Amino acid sequence: MAGLSSLKAKLTATIFILLLAGHEAIRGAEKVEEAKAYLGSDEAQSDAAAGEGVSRANDLDWTGCAKSRLTCDTPGCKREYVWLDTLGQSCRFTEEHKLTHDQAKFLDAEVTRLEEKTAKFASNGCMLGGFFGKCARRMTQIMRLLSFMQKALSNAREDEKHPAHKLAISEDMRKRVQKIALNLDIGFMRNGHTKKNGIRWSDALKKLTKVPAKQK
């Protein structure tokens, strides 16, 4: 149990730090009032239902790395175990590879996966529970995807010649990242631990979006 509590603290802190590091990406995230309205909306129910079904996201790790599941020797792939992984699932593209190869393809696919996983988190607020700790697996995946998204968007937005530049600065990407931030906000609002300890992630995210992207 101590190990699970430690994991919860680590996941919670890391997610917030990643949000802080990528505050420009979530600039303009909707206010708390929208989050509250979302909780009772048809859209929230639809997102929850989608989270229960088969993922729509193209998992490039599975299609690109799992074919060498025994040796994990496909170029760009490395054994990176996440809780409840099968042998094939533990073989993944490294973050370095995704940031330097097919950048637009990886950015779009990984943001889609992040949208789906945070939508599920928003539907139940579960961080460590679930069958065999499935929620802990999801939160670890969210943490990994957030780390990649923050770096990929930062790299692409700063370089006009970057292969993913147009995607990174697009209005569609801005809305997708806003939704991810909102999903995380709602998930923490629903989580029993954060409620019990009076942690106000909504207020933190609201303040976060007011921080200027660059200091004058």
N, C-alpha and C positions, 0 to 999 in steps of 0.2 A: 504493500500500500504506500509505503514511503516513496518507493520508486515512481509510482503513478503520480503522487502529489508533486514530486520534483519535476516530472515531465510536464505536468499542467502548468507549473510556474514558468518553466522554460519556454513552452509554447506561447503562453500569454505574453510574456515579456518580449520574446523575439518578434512576434507579429506586430506588437506596438512599435518596436524599434524600427522594423522594416517600413511601417507606415510613416513613421517620422522621417526616415531617410528618404522616402519617396513622396514627400508631401506635395511636391509640384504636380505629381501624377494624379493626385486625388483632389487637386484644387477645384473648388466649386462643388464638392460633394453636397448632396441635399441636406437640408436642416433636419433636426430631430423630429419636427412635426411630420415631415414626409415619411420618416421611418415608422412612426406610430400609425400613420394612416395605412401604410403598406401592410402592417401586421394583420389587418382585418380585411384586406382587399382580395379580389379574385386572383390577381396576379401572384400574390403570396401563395395561395393554394395551388396555383399552376406550377410555380417554381418548386414547391414541396413535392408535388406529384412527379415532376420531371426528375427530381433528385432520387426518387425511389426506383426509377426505371433504368434502362441501359443508357450509358453515357452517349451523348451525341458527339462528343469531342473526339478528334482524331488523335489517338495516343501515339505519337511518333516514336516514343521509346519502345512500345510493343511491336510496331511494324518494322522499326529499323534495327533494334538491338536484340530482341528476344529470339530471333532466328539462330543466334549463336549462344543460346541460353546456357549451354554446358561450359563453354570456354569464355564467353563474353569477350570475344576478340575482334568484333566488328569495329572498324575505325571510328573513333569518337565515343565509343561505349565503354562503360566501366561498371563494376559491381558496386552498387550503392543501395544497401538494404534499407527498406522501410518496413515497419511493423506489419506482419501478416503477408509479406511478399511471398510469392512462389519463386522458384528458381529463375524462371523466365522473367518475371516482373522485376527482379532485383538487378537485372542488366539494363542500364539506362544510359542515354546520352549525357555526357558531362555538361555542366553549365558552361564551361569554357568553349566546348564544341558548339553549343547552341548559340553562343554569342558571336561566333566567328564563321559559321556556315549556315546557308539558307536562312538568314536572319529573319526575313519577313514571314517565311513559312513557320518557323519555330515560334515567333512572337504571336502570330495569330492563333496557332494551335494551343499554346500554353495559356494565353489569356482566356480562350474558350473553356479550357479545363478549369481554370480558376473561377470563372463565372459559375460553372456548374457546381463546383465543390463549395463555394461560399453560399450559393443559393440553398444548398442542403443544410449548411450550418445555420443559415438564417431561419430555416423552417423548424429547427429544434434546439438550437443553442448547445448541442452536445459537444463536449471537448474530449472526454476520455471514456465515456460509457459505450453502450452498444454491444453487440455480440462479439465476444473475444476482443473487446477494446477497439472496435472498428472506428469509433469516433477519433481515437488517438491517431490512427492511421490517416484519417482524412485531414486532421489538423496539421500533421507533419507534412502532408502533401501540399496543403495550403501555404505553409511556411516556406517550402522549397519553391513553389510557384511564385509567391510574392517576391522572393529574393531575385529570381530570374527576371520577372517583369520589371522591377525597379531598375535593374542594371540595363536591360534591353531598351527600355524606353529612354533612359538617360543617354545611352550611347547613340541611339537613332535620332533623337531630337537635336542633339548637339552638332551632328554632321549631316549637311544637306546631301552629301553623296552616299550616305549610308543606304544600303539596300532596303531597309525598313523605315526610312525617314518619312515617306508619304503616309504610311500606315500609322506611324507613331504620332504624327501631328494631326491626324484626321479627326473630324468631329465625332465620327463613329467610335474611335478608340477612346476619346474623352468620355463619352457616355458609358462605354463598357467599364472603364476604370471607376467611374462614379458609382456604378451599380455594384461593383465589387466592394468598394468602401462602404456602401450602404448595407450590403449583405453582412459584412463583418460587424458593423454597428448593431444591426438587428440581432445577430447571433449572440453577441455579448449581452445585449439587453435581455435576451431570453435565458441565458445561462444562469443556473441556480447559484453557482459560486460567486459570480460577480454581483448578483442581486443581494446575496447574503452579506457580502463585505462592502456594499455600497460603492462599488467601482462604477464610475460614470464614463463609459467609453464614448457615449454620444457627445458629452461635453468636451472630452479630449479631442475627438475628431473635428468637432465644430471649431475649436480653437486652432487646430492644426491647419485647417484650410485658410485661416486668416494670416498665417505666417508668410511674409513675402518670399517669393522664389529667390530673389537676389537681394543682398544688402547693398544699399546705396552708399 
